[in-house]
Structures are given as C-alpha cells and as structure tokens.
C-alpha cells in the first residue's frame, strides 16, 4: 500500500492539470525593518534608497520623489513556452495616497516586467486599479470604484506565448491587456515608484500555475493538506 500511495502521489504531481504554487510569502516570520535580506528578498533597483519595510507581518510600499528601492523574490524556476503564471496578493491603498503609478509585476532579470499592477487615485478617497501597459501609461484602468483603507485581493496572470495579461479583483475579472510575448520571468517584484504619492500595504503573496491557487492566501498549505488526505485514504484501503 505504501508503494501504491507513492505512485499515486507521483501521478497527481505529474499530471498536466496539477496546480503548483511556485512561491508564497505571508511575511509573518520577518522582523520589522528592511525587507531585503529576509526570506530571499533582494533589491534589483535603487538598493538601499528608501528601503522597502516590513511592518508587523506586512510590506509597506511608498512612492518617492527620488530613487527608491524595488525588490523581488525568485520563484525558483524560469517561465517558458506554454506557461501561464498567476500572482495574487492582498493590497490596501492608504488614505493619504495621491497620483498614479504601478507597484507590482512579474520580473525577468532586472528590467523586464510583465503584468504591471498599479493604481490611479481620484478625489474623494476612490481609486482605479490598472494594468500599466507597454506604451500606454497608465494603460488599462478599471472604474474609480475602489476605496482607500480597504483590503482587496488582486490576481494577475501572464501568458508566455500570447503575452496576454489579465487582472481580477476580489474574484471578478476586471481587465485584460496585451504585453510582450516571451517574457521569461523568474521572480515577482514590488516597486516604489516616483509618480504621485502612493502609500500601499501588501500581504499574502502567492505565485502559482493556476488562478485558484493564487486567488487564496497561502494555498500551498491547502494543497499539502489535500494531498495528505488523499494519501490517508490510500493508506486506509
């Protein structure tokens, strides 16, 4: 029975439709202070300039009038032909935010981005989410229907072969936009821009091969629990 369970596990893991969490981070084990140097996070731009901060298990991003640090974490593999990756995170836009800029994206190297997530502030504490495009800035925008100081689960996807990017907010598809094809992403990044005055809090990052895995914080734990339950059934038999 042990051999059967092992073979069943391999079959599930090797199946084309098996959901895989490439990387997840809830920042809970980090000490307050600089994010870089903790949990595999590194700076790819502006290292040491207004460092990205960890505050009580969340990450704070602040746009600066001068150069500021941008950070990334490797997912451990390189994207290739036929791949579609999904990234999900919780975000809160601070009440004092002004202007527009992007703050999160897939990353290849240090300067090739895909599915750039941004916000565009309006008056009265409302804002729009956006996919900040290849040439258009800010690119595709939602309506100005989102509220500051509220938590939203944002998921974006990037298709290596077609270049199509898609965005969901709280489970609803809101935007699509074409990007360059063949962006061989290896990491996910957070950015502190220089346009406007945005104050952002992000948490519960997940990069995965399916929407379902990215849409829920820390799905890796659920996947392991599900696999453990499957093997338990096999052992009972």
Long-range contacts (C-beta under 8 A, 24 or more apart in sequence): 1-234, 1-235, 1-237, 2-235, 4-234, 5-231, 5-234, 5-235, 8-230, 8-231, 8-234, 9-227, 9-230, 9-231, 12-227, 12-230, 19-208, 19-209, 19-210, 19-212, 19-213, 19-219, 19-223, 20-208, 20-209, 20-210, 20-213, 21-206, 21-207, 21-208, 21-213, 21-219, 21-220, 21-223, 22-75, 22-76, 22-77, 22-85, 22-207, 22-208, 22-209, 23-73, 23-74, 23-75, 23-76, 23-188, 23-205, 23-206, 23-207, 24-204, 24-205, 24-206, 24-207, 24-218, 24-219, 24-220, 25-73, 25-204, 25-205, 26-57, 26-203, 26-204, 26-205, 26-217, 26-218, 27-54, 27-57, 27-58, 27-59, 27-203, 28-57, 30-54, 30-57, 32-56, 35-59, 35-71, 36-69, 36-71, 39-73, 40-73, 40-74, 41-71, 41-72, 41-73, 42-71, 42-72, 42-73, 43-69, 43-70, 43-71, 44-70, 44-71, 44-72, 44-107, 44-110, 44-189, 45-69, 45-70, 45-110, 45-111, 45-191, 46-70, 46-192, 50-192, 52-190, 52-192, 55-201, 57-203, 58-201, 58-202, 58-203, 59-190, 59-201, 59-202, 59-203, 60-199, 60-200, 60-201, 61-103, 61-190, 61-191, 61-192, 61-198, 61-199, 61-200, 61-201, 61-202, 62-192, 62-198, 62-199, 62-200, 63-99, 63-101, 63-103, 63-192, 63-193, 63-194, 63-195, 63-196, 63-197, 63-198, 64-192, 64-193, 64-194, 65-194, 66-194, 67-194, 68-192, 68-193, 68-194, 69-192, 70-189, 70-190, 70-191, 70-192, 71-189, 71-190, 72-107, 72-187, 72-188, 72-189, 72-190, 73-187, 73-188, 73-189, 73-205, 74-186, 74-187, 75-185, 75-186, 75-187, 75-188, 75-207, 77-186, 78-184, 78-185, 78-186, 79-106, 79-108, 79-158, 79-160, 79-183, 79-184, 79-185, 79-186, 80-160, 80-184, 81-160, 81-161, 82-160, 82-161, 83-159, 83-160, 83-161, 83-209, 84-157, 84-158, 84-159, 84-160, 84-209, 85-157, 85-158, 85-160, 85-185, 85-207, 85-208, 85-209, 86-155, 86-156, 86-157, 86-207, 86-208, 86-209, 86-210, 86-211, 86-213, 86-214, 86-215, 87-115, 87-155, 87-156, 87-157, 87-188, 87-205, 87-206, 87-207, 87-208, 87-214, 88-153, 88-154, 88-155, 88-156, 88-204, 88-205, 88-206, 88-208, 88-214, 88-215, 88-216, 88-217, 89-153, 89-154, 89-202, 89-203, 89-204, 89-205, 89-206, 90-151, 90-152, 90-153, 90-154, 90-202, 90-203, 90-204, 90-217, 91-151, 91-152, 91-154, 91-200, 91-201, 91-202, 91-203, 92-148, 92-149, 92-150, 92-151, 92-152, 92-200, 92-201, 93-119, 93-121, 93-127, 93-146, 93-148, 93-149, 93-150, 93-198, 93-199, 93-200, 94-148, 94-149, 94-198, 94-199, 94-200, 94-201, 95-125, 95-148, 95-149, 95-199, 96-197, 96-199, 97-121, 97-127, 97-148, 97-196, 97-197, 97-198, 97-199, 97-200, 98-196, 98-197, 98-198, 99-195, 99-196, 99-197, 99-198, 100-130, 100-138, 100-195, 100-196, 101-132, 101-191, 101-193, 101-194, 101-195, 101-196, 101-198, 102-130, 102-132, 102-138, 102-191, 102-193, 103-190, 103-191, 103-192, 103-193, 103-198, 103-200, 103-202, 104-154, 104-156, 104-188, 104-189, 104-190, 104-191, 104-202, 105-188, 105-189, 105-191, 106-158, 106-183, 106-185, 106-187, 106-188, 106-189, 107-185, 107-186, 107-187, 107-188, 107-189, 108-183, 108-184, 108-185, 108-186, 108-187, 109-186, 112-183, 113-183, 113-189, 114-158, 114-165, 114-179, 114-180, 114-183, 114-185, 115-156, 115-157, 115-158, 115-165, 115-167, 115-179, 117-154, 117-156, 117-167, 119-198, 119-200, 120-144, 121-196, 121-198, 125-149, 129-154, 129-167, 129-169, 129-174, 129-175, 130-175, 131-156, 131-165, 131-167, 131-175, 131-176, 131-177, 133-177, 133-179, 134-178, 134-179, 134-180, 139-177, 140-175, 140-176, 140-177, 141-175, 142-169, 142-174, 142-175, 153-215, 153-217, 155-211, 155-214, 155-215, 157-211, 158-183, 158-185, 160-184, 168-211, 168-215, 171-215
